[in-house]
Amino acid sequence: MSLQTTILRGNILNSFLIFPTLTPTAVSGSQATQTFTIPGLMVNDFVNVCLQGAQTTGVGIANAWVSAANTLSIQFTNSTGSSATPASGVYSLGVDRLEGNVYPTNAA
C-alpha cells in the first residue's frame, strides 16, 4: 500500500525566544502592518508574537512574519473605530527556524 500525502514535511532546526522592546505607532484604520528591526531573524523563520502585559483596549495582533532579513512585520488590528496605538513594551517573540531555512517540498 502506497501512502500519498500533500502535507509539507520538514524539521525545526532551532527554536528560541527573543524579548525585544517594541514601540509601535498608531493604527488609524481597522488594521496596519508595522515593521521592526530584530537582528538575527531570517526569511522563512516562523514567529509567534505577544506583548508581555496588557495591550491597548481594542488593539490586537492578527499576524506576524519575517518580511526580510532582520525585519519583523506585525499586523495590528484596531476595533475601536478611532485611532489607537498598540502598547509599547517588551514583546515575546518565539522563533522556529527550519532546517536549511527552506520550506520542504510536498511528500509524494
Secondary structure in CASP SS format (residue, H / E / C, confidence):
PFRMAT SS
TARGET T0000
AUTHOR 0000-0000-0000
METHOD secondary structure of the structure
MODEL  1
M C 1.00
S C 1.00
L C 1.00
Q C 1.00
T C 1.00
T C 1.00
I C 1.00
L E 1.00
R C 1.00
G C 1.00
N C 1.00
I E 1.00
L E 1.00
N E 1.00
S E 1.00
F E 1.00
L E 1.00
I E 1.00
F C 1.00
P C 1.00
T E 1.00
L E 1.00
T C 1.00
P C 1.00
T C 1.00
A C 1.00
V E 1.00
S C 1.00
G C 1.00
S C 1.00
Q E 1.00
A E 1.00
T E 1.00
Q E 1.00
T E 1.00
F E 1.00
T E 1.00
I C 1.00
P C 1.00
G C 1.00
L C 1.00
M C 1.00
V C 1.00
N C 1.00
D C 1.00
F E 1.00
V E 1.00
N E 1.00
V E 1.00
C E 1.00
L E 1.00
Q C 1.00
G C 1.00
A C 1.00
Q C 1.00
T C 1.00
T C 1.00
G C 1.00
V E 1.00
G E 1.00
I E 1.00
A E 1.00
N E 1.00
A E 1.00
W E 1.00
V E 1.00
S E 1.00
A E 1.00
A C 1.00
N C 1.00
T E 1.00
L E 1.00
S E 1.00
I E 1.00
Q E 1.00
F E 1.00
T E 1.00
N E 1.00
S C 1.00
T C 1.00
G C 1.00
S C 1.00
S C 1.00
A E 1.00
T C 1.00
P C 1.00
A C 1.00
S C 1.00
G E 1.00
V E 1.00
Y E 1.00
S E 1.00
L E 1.00
G E 1.00
V E 1.00
D E 1.00
R E 1.00
L E 1.00
E H 1.00
G H 1.00
N H 1.00
V C 1.00
Y C 1.00
P C 1.00
T C 1.00
N E 1.00
A C 1.00
A C 1.00
END
